[in-house]
Amino acid sequence: MYLENNWNWEEKYPVVRVSFDTTFSKRKELEEFIVAIQEKYAKEFEVKLNSKHVGLRNINLIEGIYQKVGRKVVLLIDEYDKPILDNIEKSGIG
């Protein structure tokens, strides 16, 4: 709601949208999902992802898009807590 009155809606920015609106029963499934999203946007913006680490790939992606487009990148993350809430009763991180 803050952005509604505090954002220049005339300017266009590259947007990376991630929605965790599905169920992940294993960490590997979540990581594969994130990698698929990273690859989708890397292809769209013609950015090379240099790392195998899922977190570092996010940095590669955002910095690569910024360098390619010359604008700050908007990262929208929806339902970020769903994977946690779906698995909070499980032990371990496997």
N, CA, C and O atoms as a CHARMM CRD file, in Angstrom:
* protein
*
  376
    1    1 MET  N      0.82100  -1.18900   0.00000 PROA 1      0.00000
    2    1 MET  CA     0.00000   0.00000   0.00000 PROA 1      0.00000
    3    1 MET  C      0.86800   1.25800   0.00000 PROA 1      0.00000
    4    1 MET  O      0.48700   2.28600  -0.55800 PROA 1      0.00000
    5    2 TYR  N      2.03000   1.16300   0.62800 PROA 2      0.00000
    6    2 TYR  CA     2.93500   2.30400   0.67900 PROA 2      0.00000
    7    2 TYR  C      3.31000   2.77100  -0.72100 PROA 2      0.00000
    8    2 TYR  O      3.37000   3.97100  -0.98700 PROA 2      0.00000
    9    3 LEU  N      3.56100   1.82700  -1.60900 PROA 3      0.00000
   10    3 LEU  CA     4.02600   2.17500  -2.95100 PROA 3      0.00000
   11    3 LEU  C      2.98900   2.93400  -3.77100 PROA 3      0.00000
   12    3 LEU  O      3.34900   3.69300  -4.67000 PROA 3      0.00000
   13    4 GLU  N      1.73600   2.74200  -3.47800 PROA 4      0.00000
   14    4 GLU  CA     0.69100   3.38600  -4.27700 PROA 4      0.00000
   15    4 GLU  C      0.91600   4.88800  -4.39600 PROA 4      0.00000
   16    4 GLU  O      0.76000   5.45200  -5.48000 PROA 4      0.00000
   17    5 ASN  N      1.27700   5.53700  -3.30600 PROA 5      0.00000
   18    5 ASN  CA     1.47400   6.99000  -3.32100 PROA 5      0.00000
   19    5 ASN  C      2.94100   7.39600  -3.31500 PROA 5      0.00000
   20    5 ASN  O      3.24600   8.58900  -3.35000 PROA 5      0.00000
   21    6 ASN  N      3.84800   6.43800  -3.27300 PROA 6      0.00000
   22    6 ASN  CA     5.26500   6.75000  -3.16500 PROA 6      0.00000
   23    6 ASN  C      6.08500   6.09100  -4.27500 PROA 6      0.00000
   24    6 ASN  O      7.23600   5.71600  -4.05000 PROA 6      0.00000
   25    7 TRP  N      5.52000   5.95100  -5.43900 PROA 7      0.00000
   26    7 TRP  CA     6.18700   5.28700  -6.55800 PROA 7      0.00000
   27    7 TRP  C      5.88800   6.06200  -7.82100 PROA 7      0.00000
   28    7 TRP  O      4.75800   6.50500  -8.02600 PROA 7      0.00000
   29    8 ASN  N      6.87700   6.23100  -8.66300 PROA 8      0.00000
   30    8 ASN  CA     6.66100   6.87800  -9.94600 PROA 8      0.00000
   31    8 ASN  C      6.14800   5.82700 -10.92100 PROA 8      0.00000
   32    8 ASN  O      6.92500   5.04700 -11.47400 PROA 8      0.00000
   33    9 TRP  N      4.85900   5.81200 -11.12400 PROA 9      0.00000
   34    9 TRP  CA     4.22000   4.78900 -11.95200 PROA 9      0.00000
   35    9 TRP  C      4.46000   5.01100 -13.44600 PROA 9      0.00000
   36    9 TRP  O      4.10300   4.16100 -14.26000 PROA 9      0.00000
   37   10 GLU  N      5.05600   6.13600 -13.80900 PROA 10     0.00000
   38   10 GLU  CA     5.36700   6.41300 -15.21700 PROA 10     0.00000
   39   10 GLU  C      6.62600   5.67600 -15.67000 PROA 10     0.00000
   40   10 GLU  O      6.76400   5.36300 -16.85200 PROA 10     0.00000
   41   11 GLU  N      7.54900   5.39400 -14.74300 PROA 11     0.00000
   42   11 GLU  CA     8.78900   4.70400 -15.09000 PROA 11     0.00000
   43   11 GLU  C      8.55800   3.19800 -15.16700 PROA 11     0.00000
   44   11 GLU  O      7.78900   2.63300 -14.39000 PROA 11     0.00000
   45   12 LYS  N      9.23100   2.56900 -16.10700 PROA 12     0.00000
   46   12 LYS  CA     9.13900   1.12000 -16.27700 PROA 12     0.00000
   47   12 LYS  C     10.40700   0.47700 -15.73600 PROA 12     0.00000
   48   12 LYS  O     11.51500   0.94200 -16.00400 PROA 12     0.00000
   49   13 TYR  N     10.23600  -0.59000 -14.97800 PROA 13     0.00000
   50   13 TYR  CA    11.34600  -1.32500 -14.40600 PROA 13     0.00000
   51   13 TYR  C     11.21500  -2.80500 -14.77100 PROA 13     0.00000
   52   13 TYR  O     10.10500  -3.31200 -14.93300 PROA 13     0.00000
   53   14 PRO  N     12.35400  -3.49500 -14.90100 PROA 14     0.00000
   54   14 PRO  CA    12.25700  -4.94700 -15.10700 PROA 14     0.00000
   55   14 PRO  C     11.74000  -5.60200 -13.82600 PROA 14     0.00000
   56   14 PRO  O     12.12900  -5.22500 -12.72000 PROA 14     0.00000
   57   15 VAL  N     10.86900  -6.57500 -13.99300 PROA 15     0.00000
   58   15 VAL  CA    10.24300  -7.23300 -12.84600 PROA 15     0.00000
   59   15 VAL  C     10.54300  -8.72800 -12.89000 PROA 15     0.00000
   60   15 VAL  O     10.38600  -9.38100 -13.92200 PROA 15     0.00000
   61   16 VAL  N     10.98000  -9.25700 -11.74200 PROA 16     0.00000
   62   16 VAL  CA    11.12900 -10.69600 -11.54900 PROA 16     0.00000
   63   16 VAL  C     10.07900 -11.07500 -10.51800 PROA 16     0.00000
   64   16 VAL  O     10.11100 -10.60400  -9.38100 PROA 16     0.00000
   65   17 ARG  N      9.15500 -11.92600 -10.92200 PROA 17     0.00000
   66   17 ARG  CA     8.05200 -12.32000 -10.03900 PROA 17     0.00000
   67   17 ARG  C      8.20600 -13.78100  -9.64400 PROA 17     0.00000
   68   17 ARG  O      8.37300 -14.66300 -10.48700 PROA 17     0.00000
   69   18 VAL  N      8.14300 -14.00800  -8.33500 PROA 18     0.00000
   70   18 VAL  CA     8.23200 -15.36200  -7.78800 PROA 18     0.00000
   71   18 VAL  C      7.02600 -15.56300  -6.88600 PROA 18     0.00000
   72   18 VAL  O      6.77200 -14.75600  -5.99200 PROA 18     0.00000
   73   19 SER  N      6.29000 -16.62900  -7.11700 PROA 19     0.00000
   74   19 SER  CA     5.14900 -16.94000  -6.26000 PROA 19     0.00000
   75   19 SER  C      5.27800 -18.38100  -5.77700 PROA 19     0.00000
   76   19 SER  O      5.32500 -19.32000  -6.57200 PROA 19     0.00000
   77   20 PHE  N      5.33500 -18.52800  -4.47400 PROA 20     0.00000
   78   20 PHE  CA     5.44100 -19.85000  -3.86100 PROA 20     0.00000
   79   20 PHE  C      4.05100 -20.38300  -3.51900 PROA 20     0.00000
   80   20 PHE  O      3.81600 -20.85100  -2.40500 PROA 20     0.00000
   81   21 ASP  N      3.14500 -20.31000  -4.47100 PROA 21     0.00000
   82   21 ASP  CA     1.75200 -20.69100  -4.24400 PROA 21     0.00000
   83   21 ASP  C      1.49200 -22.17100  -4.51500 PROA 21     0.00000
   84   21 ASP  O      0.36800 -22.55800  -4.83500 PROA 21     0.00000
   85   22 THR  N      2.51000 -22.98100  -4.38800 PROA 22     0.00000
   86   22 THR  CA     2.37400 -24.42000  -4.55700 PROA 22     0.00000
   87   22 THR  C      2.96300 -25.10400  -3.33000 PROA 22     0.00000
   88   22 THR  O      3.54100 -24.43400  -2.47500 PROA 22     0.00000
   89   23 THR  N      2.83100 -26.40400  -3.22900 PROA 23     0.00000
   90   23 THR  CA     3.31900 -27.13700  -2.06000 PROA 23     0.00000
   91   23 THR  C      4.62200 -27.85700  -2.40400 PROA 23     0.00000
   92   23 THR  O      4.73600 -28.50700  -3.44400 PROA 23     0.00000
   93   24 PHE  N      5.58200 -27.72800  -1.52500 PROA 24     0.00000
   94   24 PHE  CA     6.87500 -28.39100  -1.66800 PROA 24     0.00000
   95   24 PHE  C      7.06100 -29.29000  -0.46100 PROA 24     0.00000
   96   24 PHE  O      7.04300 -28.81800   0.67500 PROA 24     0.00000
   97   25 SER  N      7.24000 -30.57700  -0.69800 PROA 25     0.00000
   98   25 SER  CA     7.41600 -31.49700   0.41900 PROA 25     0.00000
   99   25 SER  C      8.89400 -31.74900   0.72900 PROA 25     0.00000
  100   25 SER  O      9.23600 -32.29200   1.77900 PROA 25     0.00000
  101   26 LYS  N      9.75800 -31.34900  -0.19700 PROA 26     0.00000
  102   26 LYS  CA    11.19200 -31.54500  -0.00100 PROA 26     0.00000
  103   26 LYS  C     11.94500 -30.28700  -0.40600 PROA 26     0.00000
  104   26 LYS  O     11.52100 -29.55100  -1.29600 PROA 26     0.00000
  105   27 ARG  N     13.06100 -30.05500   0.25800 PROA 27     0.00000
  106   27 ARG  CA    13.88900 -28.89600  -0.05700 PROA 27     0.00000
  107   27 ARG  C     14.32600 -28.91600  -1.52000 PROA 27     0.00000
  108   27 ARG  O     14.36700 -27.87200  -2.17100 PROA 27     0.00000
  109   28 LYS  N     14.65100 -30.09400  -2.03400 PROA 28     0.00000
  110   28 LYS  CA    15.10500 -30.20700  -3.42100 PROA 28     0.00000
  111   28 LYS  C     14.02600 -29.70300  -4.39600 PROA 28     0.00000
  112   28 LYS  O     14.34500 -29.04500  -5.38600 PROA 28     0.00000
  113   29 GLU  N     12.76900 -30.00800  -4.11900 PROA 29     0.00000
  114   29 GLU  CA    11.67100 -29.53100  -4.97500 PROA 29     0.00000
  115   29 GLU  C     11.61800 -28.00900  -4.98700 PROA 29     0.00000
  116   29 GLU  O     11.42400 -27.39200  -6.03400 PROA 29     0.00000
  117   30 LEU  N     11.79200 -27.41700  -3.82100 PROA 30     0.00000
  118   30 LEU  CA    11.78600 -25.95700  -3.71000 PROA 30     0.00000
  119   30 LEU  C     12.95000 -25.36100  -4.50100 PROA 30     0.00000
  120   30 LEU  O     12.76600 -24.39300  -5.23900 PROA 30     0.00000
  121   31 GLU  N     14.13700 -25.93000  -4.35100 PROA 31     0.00000
  122   31 GLU  CA    15.30000 -25.43100  -5.07700 PROA 31     0.00000
  123   31 GLU  C     15.13400 -25.57900  -6.58700 PROA 31     0.00000
  124   31 GLU  O     15.51400 -24.68300  -7.34100 PROA 31     0.00000
  125   32 GLU  N     14.57100 -26.69700  -7.03500 PROA 32     0.00000
  126   32 GLU  CA    14.32900 -26.89400  -8.47300 PROA 32     0.00000
  127   32 GLU  C     13.33400 -25.86000  -9.00600 PROA 32     0.00000
  128   32 GLU  O     13.48200 -25.36800 -10.12400 PROA 32     0.00000
  129   33 PHE  N     12.33800 -25.54000  -8.21200 PROA 33     0.00000
  130   33 PHE  CA    11.34800 -24.53000  -8.57600 PROA 33     0.00000
  131   33 PHE  C     12.01700 -23.16100  -8.73200 PROA 33     0.00000
  132   33 PHE  O     11.77100 -22.44500  -9.70300 PROA 33     0.00000
  133   34 ILE  N     12.86200 -22.81200  -7.76600 PROA 34     0.00000
  134   34 ILE  CA    13.55500 -21.52100  -7.81800 PROA 34     0.00000
  135   34 ILE  C     14.49200 -21.47000  -9.02200 PROA 34     0.00000
  136   34 ILE  O     14.55000 -20.45600  -9.71700 PROA 34     0.00000
  137   35 VAL  N     15.21900 -22.54700  -9.27200 PROA 35     0.00000
  138   35 VAL  CA    16.13200 -22.59800 -10.42100 PROA 35     0.00000
  139   35 VAL  C     15.34800 -22.42900 -11.72700 PROA 35     0.00000
  140   35 VAL  O     15.81200 -21.73400 -12.63100 PROA 35     0.00000
  141   36 ALA  N     14.20000 -23.03600 -11.83900 PROA 36     0.00000
  142   36 ALA  CA    13.37800 -22.90000 -13.05700 PROA 36     0.00000
  143   36 ALA  C     12.96300 -21.44500 -13.26500 PROA 36     0.00000
  144   36 ALA  O     12.97700 -20.95100 -14.39200 PROA 36     0.00000
  145   37 ILE  N     12.59900 -20.76900 -12.19600 PROA 37     0.00000
  146   37 ILE  CA    12.22600 -19.35200 -12.31000 PROA 37     0.00000
  147   37 ILE  C     13.44600 -18.51900 -12.71000 PROA 37     0.00000
  148   37 ILE  O     13.34900 -17.64400 -13.57100 PROA 37     0.00000
  149   38 GLN  N     14.58700 -18.79300 -12.08500 PROA 38     0.00000
  150   38 GLN  CA    15.81100 -18.06900 -12.42500 PROA 38     0.00000
  151   38 GLN  C     16.14800 -18.25200 -13.89900 PROA 38     0.00000
  152   38 GLN  O     16.49100 -17.28800 -14.58400 PROA 38     0.00000
  153   39 GLU  N     16.05300 -19.47300 -14.38200 PROA 39     0.00000
  154   39 GLU  CA    16.38500 -19.75100 -15.78500 PROA 39     0.00000
  155   39 GLU  C     15.40400 -19.06500 -16.73800 PROA 39     0.00000
  156   39 GLU  O     15.79500 -18.59000 -17.80400 PROA 39     0.00000
  157   40 LYS  N     14.13800 -19.01900 -16.34900 PROA 40     0.00000
  158   40 LYS  CA    13.13200 -18.34000 -17.17800 PROA 40     0.00000
  159   40 LYS  C     13.50500 -16.87100 -17.36400 PROA 40     0.00000
  160   40 LYS  O     13.50500 -16.37000 -18.48800 PROA 40     0.00000
  161   41 TYR  N     13.82100 -16.18400 -16.28000 PROA 41     0.00000
  162   41 TYR  CA    14.14200 -14.76000 -16.37200 PROA 41     0.00000
  163   41 TYR  C     15.52600 -14.52500 -16.97200 PROA 41     0.00000
  164   41 TYR  O     15.74000 -13.52200 -17.65400 PROA 41     0.00000
  165   42 ALA  N     16.46000 -15.43100 -16.72900 PROA 42     0.00000
  166   42 ALA  CA    17.78100 -15.30500 -17.34900 PROA 42     0.00000
  167   42 ALA  C     17.64500 -15.37900 -18.86900 PROA 42     0.00000
  168   42 ALA  O     18.28800 -14.62100 -19.59500 PROA 42     0.00000
  169   43 LYS  N     16.81300 -16.28800 -19.33700 PROA 43     0.00000
  170   43 LYS  CA    16.58400 -16.41600 -20.77800 PROA 43     0.00000
  171   43 LYS  C     15.87500 -15.17600 -21.32300 PROA 43     0.00000
  172   43 LYS  O     16.25200 -14.64500 -22.36700 PROA 43     0.00000
  173   44 GLU  N     14.85000 -14.72400 -20.61000 PROA 44     0.00000
  174   44 GLU  CA    14.08100 -13.55600 -21.06000 PROA 44     0.00000
  175   44 GLU  C     14.96700 -12.31900 -21.19600 PROA 44     0.00000
  176   44 GLU  O     14.83200 -11.56200 -22.15700 PROA 44     0.00000
  177   45 PHE  N     15.87300 -12.10900 -20.23800 PROA 45     0.00000
  178   45 PHE  CA    16.71500 -10.91900 -20.24700 PROA 45     0.00000
  179   45 PHE  C     18.11600 -11.18700 -20.80200 PROA 45     0.00000
  180   45 PHE  O     18.97600 -10.30700 -20.77900 PROA 45     0.00000
  181   46 GLU  N     18.34200 -12.41700 -21.30400 PROA 46     0.00000
  182   46 GLU  CA    19.62800 -12.79900 -21.89400 PROA 46     0.00000
  183   46 GLU  C     20.77500 -12.56700 -20.91200 PROA 46     0.00000
  184   46 GLU  O     21.75700 -11.89000 -21.22000 PROA 46     0.00000
  185   47 VAL  N     20.62100 -13.14700 -19.72500 PROA 47     0.00000
  186   47 VAL  CA    21.61000 -13.03200 -18.65900 PROA 47     0.00000
  187   47 VAL  C     22.21200 -14.40200 -18.39600 PROA 47     0.00000
  188   47 VAL  O     21.50000 -15.40600 -18.36100 PROA 47     0.00000
  189   48 LYS  N     23.52500 -14.43800 -18.21200 PROA 48     0.00000
  190   48 LYS  CA    24.20900 -15.69000 -17.89900 PROA 48     0.00000
  191   48 LYS  C     24.29200 -15.84400 -16.38200 PROA 48     0.00000
  192   48 LYS  O     24.73300 -14.93600 -15.67800 PROA 48     0.00000
  193   49 LEU  N     23.86100 -17.00700 -15.88900 PROA 49     0.00000
  194   49 LEU  CA    23.94300 -17.31200 -14.46700 PROA 49     0.00000
  195   49 LEU  C     25.22100 -18.09600 -14.22900 PROA 49     0.00000
  196   49 LEU  O     25.37400 -19.20600 -14.73900 PROA 49     0.00000
  197   50 ASN  N     26.14200 -17.52700 -13.45500 PROA 50     0.00000
  198   50 ASN  CA    27.48600 -18.09000 -13.31100 PROA 50     0.00000
  199   50 ASN  C     27.64400 -19.05400 -12.14600 PROA 50     0.00000
  200   50 ASN  O     28.68500 -19.70300 -12.03900 PROA 50     0.00000
  201   51 SER  N     26.67800 -19.17000 -11.29000 PROA 51     0.00000
  202   51 SER  CA    26.83100 -19.99100 -10.09200 PROA 51     0.00000
  203   51 SER  C     25.86000 -21.16300 -10.10500 PROA 51     0.00000
  204   51 SER  O     24.82100 -21.12400 -10.76500 PROA 51     0.00000
  205   52 LYS  N     26.21600 -22.19900  -9.36800 PROA 52     0.00000
  206   52 LYS  CA    25.29800 -23.32500  -9.17000 PROA 52     0.00000
  207   52 LYS  C     24.49800 -23.14700  -7.88500 PROA 52     0.00000
  208   52 LYS  O     23.45800 -23.78400  -7.71300 PROA 52     0.00000
  209   53 HSD  N     24.96800 -22.29000  -6.98200 PROA 53     0.00000
  210   53 HSD  CA    24.29600 -22.04900  -5.70800 PROA 53     0.00000
  211   53 HSD  C     23.04300 -21.21400  -5.94800 PROA 53     0.00000
  212   53 HSD  O     23.11100 -20.14200  -6.55100 PROA 53     0.00000
  213   54 VAL  N     21.92000 -21.69700  -5.48500 PROA 54     0.00000
  214   54 VAL  CA    20.63500 -21.07500  -5.79500 PROA 54     0.00000
  215   54 VAL  C     20.57100 -19.61700  -5.31400 PROA 54     0.00000
  216   54 VAL  O     19.98600 -18.77400  -5.99400 PROA 54     0.00000
  217   55 GLY  N     21.15100 -19.31900  -4.17700 PROA 55     0.00000
  218   55 GLY  CA    21.15100 -17.94500  -3.67200 PROA 55     0.00000
  219   55 GLY  C     22.04200 -17.02400  -4.48100 PROA 55     0.00000
  220   55 GLY  O     21.67000 -15.88700  -4.77100 PROA 55     0.00000
  221   56 LEU  N     23.22000 -17.51300  -4.84600 PROA 56     0.00000
  222   56 LEU  CA    24.12700 -16.70800  -5.65700 PROA 56     0.00000
  223   56 LEU  C     23.56500 -16.47600  -7.05700 PROA 56     0.00000
  224   56 LEU  O     23.82400 -15.44400  -7.67600 PROA 56     0.00000
  225   57 ARG  N     22.80500 -17.43200  -7.54400 PROA 57     0.00000
  226   57 ARG  CA    22.16700 -17.26400  -8.85100 PROA 57     0.00000
  227   57 ARG  C     21.16800 -16.10900  -8.82600 PROA 57     0.00000
  228   57 ARG  O     20.99800 -15.41500  -9.82900 PROA 57     0.00000
  229   58 ASN  N     20.50700 -15.90000  -7.68800 PROA 58     0.00000
  230   58 ASN  CA    19.60500 -14.74900  -7.56400 PROA 58     0.00000
  231   58 ASN  C     20.37800 -13.44900  -7.72700 PROA 58     0.00000
  232   58 ASN  O     19.93200 -12.52700  -8.41100 PROA 58     0.00000
  233   59 ILE  N     21.54500 -13.38800  -7.08900 PROA 59     0.00000
  234   59 ILE  CA    22.38800 -12.19800  -7.20700 PROA 59     0.00000
  235   59 ILE  C     22.83400 -12.02000  -8.65500 PROA 59     0.00000
  236   59 ILE  O     22.75700 -10.91800  -9.19700 PROA 59     0.00000
  237   60 ASN  N     23.30600 -13.11400  -9.29000 PROA 60     0.00000
  238   60 ASN  CA    23.69700 -13.06000 -10.70800 PROA 60     0.00000
  239   60 ASN  C     22.55900 -12.54000 -11.56900 PROA 60     0.00000
  240   60 ASN  O     22.75800 -11.68200 -12.42800 PROA 60     0.00000
  241   61 LEU  N     21.37500 -13.06300 -11.33200 PROA 61     0.00000
  242   61 LEU  CA    20.21000 -12.69500 -12.13600 PROA 61     0.00000
  243   61 LEU  C     19.88100 -11.21500 -11.99000 PROA 61     0.00000
  244   61 LEU  O     19.73900 -10.50700 -12.98700 PROA 61     0.00000
  245   62 ILE  N     19.76000 -10.75200 -10.76500 PROA 62     0.00000
  246   62 ILE  CA    19.36900  -9.35400 -10.53100 PROA 62     0.00000
  247   62 ILE  C     20.44200  -8.40100 -11.03900 PROA 62     0.00000
  248   62 ILE  O     20.13000  -7.41300 -11.70400 PROA 62     0.00000
  249   63 GLU  N     21.71000  -8.68800 -10.72900 PROA 63     0.00000
  250   63 GLU  CA    22.78800  -7.82700 -11.22000 PROA 63     0.00000
  251   63 GLU  C     22.88700  -7.87500 -12.74000 PROA 63     0.00000
  252   63 GLU  O     23.13800  -6.85400 -13.38200 PROA 63     0.00000
  253   64 GLY  N     22.69100  -9.06100 -13.31600 PROA 64     0.00000
  254   64 GLY  CA    22.75200  -9.19800 -14.76600 PROA 64     0.00000
  255   64 GLY  C     21.64800  -8.42100 -15.46200 PROA 64     0.00000
  256   64 GLY  O     21.89000  -7.76500 -16.47400 PROA 64     0.00000
  257   65 ILE  N     20.44500  -8.49300 -14.92900 PROA 65     0.00000
  258   65 ILE  CA    19.32800  -7.73400 -15.51600 PROA 65     0.00000
  259   65 ILE  C     19.60400  -6.24300 -15.39600 PROA 65     0.00000
  260   65 ILE  O     19.38100  -5.48600 -16.34000 PROA 65     0.00000
  261   66 TYR  N     20.08800  -5.82500 -14.23600 PROA 66     0.00000
  262   66 TYR  CA    20.40700  -4.40100 -14.03100 PROA 66     0.00000
  263   66 TYR  C     21.44300  -3.92800 -15.04500 PROA 66     0.00000
  264   66 TYR  O     21.28700  -2.86000 -15.63700 PROA 66     0.00000
  265   67 GLN  N     22.49300  -4.70800 -15.24800 PROA 67     0.00000
  266   67 GLN  CA    23.53500  -4.33000 -16.20500 PROA 67     0.00000
  267   67 GLN  C     23.00000  -4.31000 -17.63600 PROA 67     0.00000
  268   67 GLN  O     23.39400  -3.46400 -18.43900 PROA 67     0.00000
  269   68 LYS  N     22.11200  -5.23200 -17.94800 PROA 68     0.00000
  270   68 LYS  CA    21.55600  -5.34200 -19.30200 PROA 68     0.00000
  271   68 LYS  C     20.59000  -4.18600 -19.61000 PROA 68     0.00000
  272   68 LYS  O     20.63200  -3.59800 -20.69100 PROA 68     0.00000
  273   69 VAL  N     19.71900  -3.87300 -18.63900 PROA 69     0.00000
  274   69 VAL  CA    18.64600  -2.91100 -18.86200 PROA 69     0.00000
  275   69 VAL  C     19.02200  -1.50600 -18.38100 PROA 69     0.00000
  276   69 VAL  O     18.51500  -0.50800 -18.89400 PROA 69     0.00000
  277   70 GLY  N     19.90700  -1.44300 -17.40100 PROA 70     0.00000
  278   70 GLY  CA    20.30100  -0.13500 -16.86900 PROA 70     0.00000
  279   70 GLY  C     19.29900   0.45800 -15.89800 PROA 70     0.00000
  280   70 GLY  O     19.30400   1.66300 -15.64700 PROA 70     0.00000
  281   71 ARG  N     18.44700  -0.38500 -15.35600 PROA 71     0.00000
  282   71 ARG  CA    17.44800   0.05800 -14.36900 PROA 71     0.00000
  283   71 ARG  C     17.44100  -0.89900 -13.20000 PROA 71     0.00000
  284   71 ARG  O     17.76100  -2.08000 -13.33900 PROA 71     0.00000
  285   72 LYS  N     17.07300  -0.37300 -12.04400 PROA 72     0.00000
  286   72 LYS  CA    16.92600  -1.23900 -10.88800 PROA 72     0.00000
  287   72 LYS  C     15.86200  -2.29300 -11.17400 PROA 72     0.00000
  288   72 LYS  O     14.92700  -2.05900 -11.93900 PROA 72     0.00000
  289   73 VAL  N     16.01800  -3.43900 -10.55800 PROA 73     0.00000
  290   73 VAL  CA    15.12100  -4.57400 -10.78400 PROA 73     0.00000
  291   73 VAL  C     14.13600  -4.66700  -9.63000 PROA 73     0.00000
  292   73 VAL  O     14.51600  -4.57700  -8.46300 PROA 73     0.00000
  293   74 VAL  N     12.86900  -4.84800  -9.97000 PROA 74     0.00000
  294   74 VAL  CA    11.83200  -5.06700  -8.96800 PROA 74     0.00000
  295   74 VAL  C     11.69000  -6.57400  -8.77600 PROA 74     0.00000
  296   74 VAL  O     11.42100  -7.30300  -9.73100 PROA 74     0.00000
  297   75 LEU  N     11.86900  -7.03300  -7.55000 PROA 75     0.00000
  298   75 LEU  CA    11.73100  -8.45000  -7.21300 PROA 75     0.00000
  299   75 LEU  C     10.46500  -8.60900  -6.38500 PROA 75     0.00000
  300   75 LEU  O     10.40400  -8.16600  -5.23800 PROA 75     0.00000
  301   76 LEU  N      9.46100  -9.23800  -6.96900 PROA 76     0.00000
  302   76 LEU  CA     8.19700  -9.46900  -6.27300 PROA 76     0.00000
  303   76 LEU  C      8.15300 -10.92100  -5.81800 PROA 76     0.00000
  304   76 LEU  O      8.24800 -11.84100  -6.62900 PROA 76     0.00000
  305   77 ILE  N      8.00800 -11.11300  -4.51700 PROA 77     0.00000
  306   77 ILE  CA     7.93000 -12.45900  -3.96400 PROA 77     0.00000
  307   77 ILE  C      6.59400 -12.59300  -3.25300 PROA 77     0.00000
  308   77 ILE  O      6.32400 -11.89500  -2.27500 PROA 77     0.00000
  309   78 ASP  N      5.76300 -13.49600  -3.75500 PROA 78     0.00000
  310   78 ASP  CA     4.43400 -13.71900  -3.20100 PROA 78     0.00000
  311   78 ASP  C      4.41700 -15.07200  -2.48900 PROA 78     0.00000
  312   78 ASP  O      5.04500 -16.02900  -2.94200 PROA 78     0.00000
  313   79 GLU  N      3.71200 -15.14000  -1.40300 PROA 79     0.00000
  314   79 GLU  CA     3.56600 -16.38300  -0.63400 PROA 79     0.00000
  315   79 GLU  C      4.92200 -16.91300  -0.15600 PROA 79     0.00000
  316   79 GLU  O      5.14100 -18.12400  -0.11600 PROA 79     0.00000
  317   80 TYR  N      5.82600 -16.00400   0.20500 PROA 80     0.00000
  318   80 TYR  CA     7.17900 -16.40900   0.61100 PROA 80     0.00000
  319   80 TYR  C      7.18600 -17.33700   1.81300 PROA 80     0.00000
  320   80 TYR  O      8.11300 -18.13000   1.98100 PROA 80     0.00000
  321   81 ASP  N      6.16500 -17.24500   2.64700 PROA 81     0.00000
  322   81 ASP  CA     6.14200 -18.05300   3.86900 PROA 81     0.00000
  323   81 ASP  C      5.46100 -19.41000   3.68900 PROA 81     0.00000
  324   81 ASP  O      5.49900 -20.23600   4.60100 PROA 81     0.00000
  325   82 LYS  N      4.84300 -19.65700   2.54100 PROA 82     0.00000
  326   82 LYS  CA     4.10300 -20.90000   2.34500 PROA 82     0.00000
  327   82 LYS  C      4.98000 -22.15100   2.47200 PROA 82     0.00000
  328   82 LYS  O      4.57200 -23.09300   3.15200 PROA 82     0.00000
  329   83 PRO  N      6.16500 -22.20600   1.84900 PROA 83     0.00000
  330   83 PRO  CA     6.99600 -23.40700   2.02200 PROA 83     0.00000
  331   83 PRO  C      7.37200 -23.65600   3.49000 PROA 83     0.00000
  332   83 PRO  O      7.48400 -24.80400   3.92000 PROA 83     0.00000
  333   84 ILE  N      7.56200 -22.59700   4.23600 PROA 84     0.00000
  334   84 ILE  CA     7.89100 -22.74300   5.65700 PROA 84     0.00000
  335   84 ILE  C      6.68600 -23.28900   6.41600 PROA 84     0.00000
  336   84 ILE  O      6.80500 -24.25200   7.17300 PROA 84     0.00000
  337   85 LEU  N      5.54400 -22.67600   6.21300 PROA 85     0.00000
  338   85 LEU  CA     4.33600 -23.09600   6.93000 PROA 85     0.00000
  339   85 LEU  C      3.91900 -24.51800   6.56100 PROA 85     0.00000
  340   85 LEU  O      3.42100 -25.26000   7.40800 PROA 85     0.00000
  341   86 ASP  N      4.12000 -24.89800   5.30000 PROA 86     0.00000
  342   86 ASP  CA     3.76300 -26.25100   4.87000 PROA 86     0.00000
  343   86 ASP  C      4.63600 -27.32700   5.50900 PROA 86     0.00000
  344   86 ASP  O      4.23000 -28.48500   5.60700 PROA 86     0.00000
  345   87 ASN  N      5.83400 -26.94000   5.94400 PROA 87     0.00000
  346   87 ASN  CA     6.79500 -27.92100   6.44000 PROA 87     0.00000
  347   87 ASN  C      7.25700 -27.67900   7.86500 PROA 87     0.00000
  348   87 ASN  O      8.20900 -28.31800   8.31100 PROA 87     0.00000
  349   88 ILE  N      6.62300 -26.79000   8.58100 PROA 88     0.00000
  350   88 ILE  CA     7.08500 -26.38200   9.88600 PROA 88     0.00000
  351   88 ILE  C      7.06700 -27.52700  10.90800 PROA 88     0.00000
  352   88 ILE  O      7.84900 -27.51300  11.85900 PROA 88     0.00000
  353   89 GLU  N      6.19800 -28.50000  10.72500 PROA 89     0.00000
  354   89 GLU  CA     6.10000 -29.61700  11.66400 PROA 89     0.00000
  355   89 GLU  C      7.10600 -30.73300  11.37200 PROA 89     0.00000
  356   89 GLU  O      7.29400 -31.62900  12.19500 PROA 89     0.00000
  357   90 LYS  N      7.74700 -30.68100  10.21400 PROA 90     0.00000
  358   90 LYS  CA     8.71200 -31.72400   9.83600 PROA 90     0.00000
  359   90 LYS  C     10.05200 -31.45500  10.48500 PROA 90     0.00000
  360   90 LYS  O     10.41100 -30.30300  10.72700 PROA 90     0.00000
  361   91 SER  N     10.79500 -32.51900  10.76700 PROA 91     0.00000
  362   91 SER  CA    12.13700 -32.36000  11.31100 PROA 91     0.00000
  363   91 SER  C     13.15100 -32.48300  10.18500 PROA 91     0.00000
  364   91 SER  O     12.91200 -33.19800   9.21200 PROA 91     0.00000
  365   92 GLY  N     14.26700 -31.80200  10.30500 PROA 92     0.00000
  366   92 GLY  CA    15.29700 -31.85300   9.29500 PROA 92     0.00000
  367   92 GLY  C     14.98900 -30.94000   8.13300 PROA 92     0.00000
  368   92 GLY  O     13.94000 -30.29800   8.09300 PROA 92     0.00000
  369   93 ILE  N     15.92600 -30.88300   7.16800 PROA 93     0.00000
  370   93 ILE  CA    15.73700 -30.01800   6.01100 PROA 93     0.00000
  371   93 ILE  C     15.81800 -30.79200   4.70800 PROA 93     0.00000
  372   93 ILE  O     15.92300 -30.18100   3.64400 PROA 93     0.00000
  373   94 GLY  N     15.77300 -32.11100   4.75700 PROA 94     0.00000
  374   94 GLY  CA    15.93300 -32.96500   3.58000 PROA 94     0.00000
  375   94 GLY  C     14.90900 -32.78500   2.58100 PROA 94     0.00000
  376   94 GLY  O     14.93500 -33.44800   1.54400 PROA 94     0.00000
